[in-house]
């Protein structure tokens, strides 16, 4: 199962951000833009990662394994907002 690798302090920042906005509607969110970036590996080694755990341990930090990129990679970036979409950049 994929899981973002977040430190405890980052989890608290995200929770605080959510709690301050959990009652927002469209009128509030339409004033925000959302960006994302992603690194795509080209010609890297691809392999299967197995983690042995019990079902109740699914999201335990010590039951998650990550793999660093090993080959050449390229960055992709994009942005969206209410009624508008930025071009996709590579």
N, C-alpha and C positions, 0 to 999 in steps of 0.2 A: 504494500500500500504506500502511495506517495504521501509525503508530509513535508511541508516547508520546515526548514531548520531555523527555529526562532529561539533566541535566548529568553530567559524568564522576564527580563526587563522589557523586551520588545513585545512580549505577549501582553504585559500590563498596559503598555502604550496603546496597543490595538484595542484592548477591551475598553479603555477609557474613551477612545475615539468613538467606538460604537455606542457606548452608554450615553454619550452627549448628543447623539443623533438618532437614537432608536425610534423616536416618535416623528421624525421628519416625513414630509410628504413630497410630492412632485415639485411644488413651488420652491422648496428649499434646495432639493437636489439639482434642479435645472441650472443653478448658478455654479456648479462644480464641473471641472474637467477631470477625466481619469486617464492616466498614462500607464503604460507598461513597457517593459523591455524584456527581451529574452535572448539568451545566447544559444545558438544552434551549432552543434558540433558537426564538423565535416570530416569524414574518413577516420573517425575515432574508433576506439575499441568498444564494442557493445557487448555487454554480458548480463546475465541474470543475477540479481542479488536476492538471496534468500535469508529471511530472518525467522527464526523459530520462536514462537510465542504462543501464549494462550489467548483465546478470544477476548477475554477481559483486559488484556494488555495491549490492545490494538494501538492506542495513542500514547503509550508510555515512552518517554524520551529514550530510555535505554533499550527499546525494542525497535529502533529505527536505525537504518544504515544508509549512508550516502556515498556517492561515488563522484569523485572529481573528474572533470573533463580532461582528456588526455591528448586529443588531436587539435587540429586547427578549428577555429570557430568564428562565427560572424554574429554581430549584434543586430537585432531587429527592434524597432521602436514605433509606437503608435499612440494616438490620443483620441478619445471620444468625449463628447458632451451632448447635452440635450439638443437634438436636431442638427448636429454637425459632427463630421468625422475627419480627422487629420489624415493626410496621405500616410501610407505605411513606408517607413524608411528602413533600408538595410545598409 
